[in-house]
Amino acid sequence: MFKPGETIPRFAAVEAVEPDTLDIVWDDGRSQRVSLAGWIAANDLGPVFAGVRRFGDIRVIDYGTAIQWGEDDELTIDNLHVLMIGQEQQELSAGDIGKWQESMHVSNQEAADLIGVRVSTWHNYKSGETRIPKGTQIALRAMLKDPVVFEAHYRPRRAGRPAKSGSGVSR
């Protein structure tokens, strides 16, 4: 995952492979497939793209820092934006969520509570036995990027057993 302060890779080559998807080769040698369907829809670019003959009429510009369709400056997107969209689209692996849990300093039970699953399900995600649902992947990334999201939903577990109901504790 790209981190602030790291060098942002530039586009080395870009090819349209579907009506809204690109195969990208970065200047550091990595390859990545990125769907721009959400970017196109969220920015209401459908009508603008209608003026382009083909989605595949794309070229790298500005020394690899952007890509452009046709000759229209409105149809450009920069390398950082595409990189971040692509990173969000990558599937999280069992190892990734283990690293997430370690970086957030939460127990297995606390992690399970955060995303609303049983601890056995969390263990299955961490072992790779169960595929991690897309919504869970989005939530985990959001908590990592924005501490407020984590703080709003995190409820630390206390050591020991919970008090029995009717134990004389008044509320």
Buried (B, 14 or more C-beta within 10 A) or exposed (E): EEEEEEEBBBBBEBEBEEEBBBBBBBBEEEEBEBBBEEBBEEEEBEEBBEEBEEBBEBEBBEEBBBBBBBEEEEBBBBBEEBBBBBEBBBEBEBEBBBEBBEEBEBEBEBBBBBBEBEBEBBBBBBEEEBEBEEEBBEBBBBBBEEEEBBEEBBEEEEEEEEEEEEEEEEE
